Amino acid sequence: MKKSSLYESALTSGEFLPELVAYYYKQWDHYSMPFHAHNQVEIMYVIEGHCCVETEGESLFMKKGDFIIIDAEVPHRLLVEKGSPCRMLNVEFRFHEKKGFFPSIKDFAAEDRAFAKLLKMNAPYILLKDPNEVYFVLKNLVLEMDERGKENLLMVHLLLSQLLIQIGRLAVEAKANEPQQQTNIYIKKVIAYLHENYDCEIQMKDIAADVNLHPGYLHRIFKKHTGLTVMEYLTSTRMEKAKMLLAETEIPLIEISDYIGINSRQYFSSLFKKYTQQTPVEYRKAATHKKEFASWERV
């Protein structure tokens, strides 16, 4: 007897072991996969680059070190942008009735509370960040299968069990941090991203991809917690940087817009005046006069 879903009640009442069905490395580029479902659990791990995994209700942005575990029979598809390749490792597994002495899924659930909770989550997918532990096990699992195949399944059983226990612990920890703590983490990540990349051309989709959120959802939570939209915050950051560059440096006026990620000098001038009630020229002159006056007072 075989079971496909991670949440089959039989896994904690009967005697079952995980069984690796398929595994492969693949570099995707400019790819749009049709919606499909597997008769087994799938793990998709991003090794390099970024991608989007869509379910029937959500778009999940993933980057290096992220992985998703998708339950059996859950429709999903992979999307990878042109010119932005994504290298991934995929493994698929199900469960079969135990033979031999190796501990079963039920035994592991009895000993590890987090793993037991994982088996009861009943989530169509779980998206997680790897703290450099999961990929190590995945690589060893694939290497073991490549080198030994089904000649000696003991190590495969050990590695699969270790993998599931680690995923269970990460999933429980992530769930405990929701929703408020996780939201705060997202907001902090977005703000850090904006401060580190304000000199570049930034689109909402880039920011959303960096924090693994749908752009619409990110827009809502950011506005709720800061009172500003993401783009309003970005503009504010750029204008404050422009004020500093105008007042404290001798960078030519025609170059200031390039330093803050605005390609149009005319648009920058208009935006700056709206923000400060002064043109960049007027602001620099006022700042220069203020410095000269302060210097004269010291003398």
C-alpha positions as CSV (number, residue, x, y, z in Angstrom):
1,M,0.0,0.0,0.0
2,K,1.3,3.5,-0.9
3,K,0.2,6.9,0.3
4,S,0.8,10.1,-1.6
5,S,-0.2,13.0,0.7
6,L,2.0,14.3,3.6
7,Y,-1.2,14.6,5.7
8,E,-2.6,11.0,5.3
9,S,-3.9,9.9,8.7
10,A,-2.5,6.5,8.0
11,L,1.0,7.8,8.4
12,T,0.6,8.3,12.1
13,S,-1.6,5.2,12.6
14,G,0.1,2.6,10.4
15,E,3.7,1.8,9.6
16,F,5.0,3.7,6.6
17,L,8.4,5.0,5.3
18,P,9.2,7.8,2.8
19,E,10.1,6.6,-0.7
20,L,12.0,8.8,-3.1
21,V,10.3,8.7,-6.5
22,A,12.1,11.3,-8.6
23,Y,14.9,13.9,-8.3
24,Y,16.7,16.2,-10.7
25,Y,18.7,19.4,-11.1
26,K,17.5,21.8,-13.7
27,Q,18.4,25.3,-14.9
28,W,15.3,27.2,-16.1
29,D,15.2,30.3,-18.3
30,H,12.3,32.1,-19.9
31,Y,10.0,29.3,-18.9
32,S,6.2,29.1,-18.3
33,M,5.1,25.7,-17.0
34,P,1.4,24.8,-17.4
35,F,-0.6,24.0,-14.2
36,H,-0.2,20.4,-13.2
37,A,-0.2,18.2,-10.1
38,H,1.8,15.2,-8.9
39,N,0.7,12.0,-7.2
40,Q,3.4,12.6,-4.6
41,V,4.9,15.3,-2.5
42,E,7.3,17.7,-4.2
43,I,10.1,19.8,-2.9
44,M,11.4,22.6,-5.1
45,Y,14.7,24.2,-3.9
46,V,16.2,27.4,-5.5
47,I,20.0,27.0,-5.8
48,E,20.6,30.2,-7.8
49,G,18.5,33.0,-9.3
50,H,14.8,33.6,-8.6
51,C,11.5,32.3,-9.9
52,C,7.8,32.4,-9.2
53,V,5.7,29.3,-8.2
54,E,2.0,29.8,-8.7
55,T,-0.8,27.8,-7.1
56,E,-4.4,28.3,-8.1
57,G,-4.7,31.1,-5.6
58,E,-1.3,32.7,-5.0
59,S,2.0,33.8,-6.6
60,L,5.0,32.8,-4.5
61,F,8.3,34.5,-5.3
62,M,11.4,32.5,-4.5
63,K,15.1,33.3,-4.5
64,K,18.3,31.5,-3.6
65,G,18.0,29.5,-0.4
66,D,14.2,29.3,-0.6
67,F,12.3,26.1,-1.0
68,I,8.7,25.0,-1.2
69,I,7.1,21.7,-0.2
70,I,4.0,21.1,-2.3
71,D,1.6,18.3,-1.2
72,A,0.3,15.7,-3.6
73,E,-2.4,16.6,-6.1
74,V,-2.0,20.4,-5.5
75,P,-2.1,22.2,-8.9
76,H,0.9,24.5,-9.4
77,R,3.3,25.8,-12.0
78,L,6.7,27.4,-12.3
79,L,7.5,30.7,-14.0
80,V,11.0,32.0,-14.8
81,E,11.7,35.3,-16.5
82,K,13.7,35.6,-19.7
83,G,17.3,36.5,-19.0
84,S,17.0,35.7,-15.3
85,P,17.8,31.9,-15.1
86,C,16.9,29.9,-12.1
87,R,18.7,26.7,-11.1
88,M,16.7,24.4,-8.9
89,L,16.8,21.0,-7.3
90,N,13.5,19.1,-7.3
91,V,12.7,15.9,-5.3
92,E,9.5,14.0,-5.2
93,F,8.5,11.3,-2.7
94,R,5.6,9.3,-1.3
95,F,5.1,6.8,1.4
96,H,5.0,3.0,1.4
97,E,4.3,0.4,4.0
98,K,7.3,-0.4,6.2
99,K,9.4,-3.4,5.7
100,G,12.4,-4.2,7.9
101,F,13.6,-2.7,11.1
102,F,13.9,1.0,10.2
103,P,11.7,3.3,12.3
104,S,8.4,4.5,10.6
105,I,6.9,7.9,10.1
106,K,4.7,7.2,13.1
107,D,7.8,6.5,15.3
108,F,9.5,9.8,14.3
109,A,6.2,11.7,14.9
110,A,6.1,10.2,18.4
111,E,9.6,11.3,19.2
112,D,9.7,14.8,17.5
113,R,6.9,17.2,18.3
114,A,7.6,19.6,15.4
115,F,7.5,16.7,12.9
116,A,4.2,15.6,14.4
117,K,2.8,19.1,13.9
118,L,4.0,19.2,10.3
119,L,1.9,16.0,9.6
120,K,-1.2,17.8,10.9
121,M,-0.7,21.2,9.1
122,N,-2.8,20.1,6.1
123,A,-1.4,23.0,4.0
124,P,-1.3,22.7,0.2
125,Y,2.2,24.1,0.3
126,I,4.7,25.4,2.8
127,L,7.3,28.1,1.6
128,L,10.4,28.3,3.8
129,K,13.9,29.8,4.0
130,D,16.8,27.4,4.4
131,P,19.2,28.2,7.2
132,N,21.9,26.3,5.2
133,E,20.7,22.9,6.5
134,V,18.1,21.5,4.1
135,Y,20.2,21.8,0.9
136,F,23.0,19.9,2.5
137,V,20.7,16.9,3.2
138,L,19.1,17.2,-0.2
139,K,22.5,17.1,-2.0
140,N,23.5,14.0,0.1
141,L,20.2,12.3,-0.7
142,V,20.6,12.8,-4.4
143,L,24.3,11.7,-4.3
144,E,23.4,8.6,-2.4
145,M,20.7,7.7,-5.0
146,D,23.1,8.4,-7.9
147,E,25.9,6.3,-6.4
148,R,24.0,3.4,-4.9
149,G,20.5,3.6,-6.4
150,K,18.3,1.0,-4.6
151,E,21.1,-1.3,-3.7
152,N,21.2,0.0,-0.1
153,L,18.2,2.1,1.0
154,L,19.3,2.5,4.6
155,M,21.1,5.8,4.0
156,V,18.2,7.0,1.8
157,H,15.7,6.3,4.6
158,L,17.9,8.1,7.1
159,L,18.4,11.2,4.9
160,L,14.7,11.4,3.9
161,S,13.7,11.1,7.5
162,Q,16.3,13.8,8.5
163,L,15.0,16.0,5.7
164,L,11.3,15.7,6.9
165,I,12.2,16.4,10.5
166,Q,14.2,19.5,9.6
167,I,11.4,20.8,7.4
168,G,8.9,20.1,10.3
169,R,11.0,22.2,12.7
170,L,11.4,25.0,10.2
171,A,7.7,25.0,9.4
172,V,6.6,25.1,13.0
173,E,9.1,27.9,13.8
174,A,7.8,29.9,10.8
175,K,4.2,29.4,11.8
176,A,4.9,30.5,15.4
177,N,6.3,33.8,14.1
178,E,3.2,34.6,12.2
179,P,1.5,36.9,11.5
180,Q,2.8,40.1,13.3
181,Q,6.4,39.1,13.7
182,Q,6.6,37.9,10.1
183,T,5.0,41.1,8.8
184,N,7.5,43.2,10.8
185,I,10.3,41.2,9.2
186,Y,8.9,41.8,5.7
187,I,8.6,45.6,6.4
188,K,12.2,45.7,7.7
189,K,13.5,43.8,4.6
190,V,11.7,46.1,2.3
191,I,13.1,49.2,4.0
192,A,16.6,47.8,3.9
193,Y,16.2,46.9,0.2
194,L,15.1,50.5,-0.6
195,H,17.9,52.1,1.3
196,E,20.4,49.8,-0.4
197,N,19.0,50.1,-3.9
198,Y,17.5,53.7,-4.1
199,D,20.2,54.6,-6.7
200,C,18.8,51.9,-9.1
201,E,15.6,51.7,-11.1
202,I,13.2,49.9,-8.9
203,Q,9.9,48.4,-9.7
204,M,7.3,47.0,-7.2
205,K,7.8,43.5,-8.6
206,D,11.5,43.6,-7.8
207,I,10.8,44.5,-4.2
208,A,8.1,41.9,-3.9
209,A,10.4,39.2,-5.3
210,D,13.1,40.1,-2.8
211,V,10.9,39.4,0.1
212,N,8.8,36.6,-1.4
213,L,5.5,38.3,-1.4
214,H,2.8,39.1,-3.9
215,P,3.1,42.8,-4.9
216,G,-0.5,43.6,-4.0
217,Y,-0.2,42.0,-0.5
218,L,3.1,43.8,0.1
219,H,1.5,47.1,-0.9
220,R,-1.3,46.6,1.7
221,I,0.8,45.6,4.7
222,F,3.5,48.3,4.0
223,K,0.9,51.1,3.8
224,K,-0.8,49.8,6.9
225,H,2.4,49.7,9.0
226,T,4.2,52.8,7.7
227,G,1.4,55.1,6.5
228,L,3.1,55.3,3.1
229,T,3.0,53.2,0.0
230,V,6.3,51.5,-0.9
231,M,6.9,53.9,-3.8
232,E,6.1,56.9,-1.5
233,Y,8.7,55.7,0.9
234,L,11.2,55.2,-1.9
235,T,10.6,58.8,-3.1
236,S,11.0,60.1,0.4
237,T,14.3,58.2,0.7
238,R,15.5,59.5,-2.6
239,M,14.6,63.1,-1.8
240,E,16.5,63.0,1.5
241,K,19.5,61.6,-0.2
242,A,19.3,64.3,-2.8
243,K,19.1,67.0,-0.1
244,M,22.3,65.6,1.5
245,L,24.1,65.4,-1.8
246,L,23.1,69.0,-2.7
247,A,24.1,70.4,0.6
248,E,27.2,68.4,1.5
249,T,28.9,67.6,-1.8
250,E,30.0,69.3,-5.0
251,I,28.4,66.8,-7.3
252,P,27.1,68.8,-10.4
253,L,23.4,69.4,-10.3
254,I,22.9,67.6,-13.6
255,E,24.3,64.4,-12.1
256,I,22.3,64.4,-8.8
257,S,19.3,62.6,-10.3
258,D,21.6,59.7,-11.5
259,Y,22.9,59.3,-7.9
260,I,19.4,58.6,-6.6
261,G,18.0,56.4,-9.4
262,I,15.9,58.9,-11.3
263,N,16.8,58.9,-15.0
264,S,14.9,62.1,-15.9
265,R,16.5,65.3,-14.6
266,Q,13.3,67.3,-15.4
267,Y,11.2,64.8,-13.4
268,F,13.7,64.9,-10.5
269,S,13.6,68.7,-10.4
270,S,9.8,68.7,-10.4
271,L,9.7,66.0,-7.7
272,F,12.3,67.7,-5.6
273,K,10.4,71.0,-5.7
274,K,7.2,69.3,-4.7
275,Y,9.0,67.6,-1.8
276,T,11.0,70.6,-0.5
277,Q,9.2,73.7,-2.0
278,Q,12.5,74.6,-3.6
279,T,14.3,73.7,-6.9
280,P,17.6,71.8,-6.6
281,V,19.4,75.0,-7.6
282,E,17.6,77.0,-4.9
283,Y,18.2,74.3,-2.3
284,R,22.0,74.2,-3.0
285,K,22.3,78.0,-2.9
286,A,20.5,78.1,0.4
287,A,22.6,75.4,1.9
288,T,25.8,77.2,0.6
289,H,24.7,80.5,2.2
290,K,23.9,78.7,5.4
291,K,27.4,77.2,5.6
292,E,29.1,80.5,4.7
293,F,27.1,82.3,7.5
294,A,28.0,79.6,10.0
295,S,31.7,80.0,9.0
296,W,31.5,83.8,9.3
297,E,29.9,83.5,12.8
298,R,32.7,81.2,14.0
299,V,35.3,83.8,12.8
